[in-house]
């Protein structure tokens, strides 16, 4: 069952155009053996990424559209995972110095 957990809003400014949007967020617990299917042709593939690694994926790649990244960061914040990721970056950079 999808559980409503809030909404995030953002502005996308492109030249002289400003688009405002609100994305409504839901948490959905799926069984471990869940296999998503592409039925509308908009996706090339699905990839299972452990949630603890998602912050690294959005930080180091452009695999997700910006509006998707906002929802992912909201999820990571709500589940206490974003702070852990930021701290790990800080510790890593301190060790490298």
N, C-alpha and C positions, 0 to 999 in steps of 0.2 A: 504494500500500500504506500502511496506517495504521501509524505508528510510535509505540509507547507511550513517553511522555516523563515520566510522573509522575502525581501526584495532588495535589489541593488539598482541604483540609477546612475546614468553617466551621460556625458555630452561628447559627441564626436564632431570635431571642427575640421572641415576640409575646405580650405580656401575661404570663400565667403559664405559657405553653407554650414549651418549648425544643426545637428540632429540630436534631439534628446530622446532617451529611451529608458524604460523601466523593465528589468528582467525579474520575474517572479521565480523564487528558488524553492526547490523541493528536495528532500532527502528520500531516496528510494533504496531500500535494502533488497539486494538480489541474491538468489542462491549461488553457491560457488560454481555450480555447473551451468550457469546461465550463458547462452550463446546468442549474442545480438545478431540480427539479420538486416541487411541493407535492402529496404523495400522501395525506396524512392530514387535511388541512383545518385544521391548527393554525396555519398561517401565512397572513398576508394577501398577502405578496409577498417577493421576494428583492431585495437591492440590493448591487451590487458597490461596496465602499469600499476605496480603497487603504490598505494596512496602515499606512502612515505617518500616515494621518488617523484611524485607529480610536481612538487615545487621546483625541483631541479630541472624538469623538462620544460616548464613554462619560463624558467629563468634563462636557460641556455639555448633554447630553440624557438622557432616560430611555427611550431606544429599546430598551435591553436589560434583561432581568430581572437582579436582583442576582447570582444564582448564575452567570449567563452572564458578567457583568462580571469575576467572580473568575477564570474560565478565560481570558478575554481578557487580563487583566493578567498572568497567569502566562505566556501566550504572548509578550507584549511584553517582559517581563523576560528570558525565555530567549533572545530574539532581539536583545537590546540596544536595543530601541526605547523602552521606558518611560523610561529614564534620559534619553535625548535629548529626550523630550517634557517631562519635569520641568524640565530645564535651559532649554528654550525658554520655558516659563512664567516661570521666574525672570528670564531676560533681558528678556522682555516687560514684566514688572512693574517691573523696575529702570529700564527706559527710560521707562515711564509716570510714574514718581515724580518 
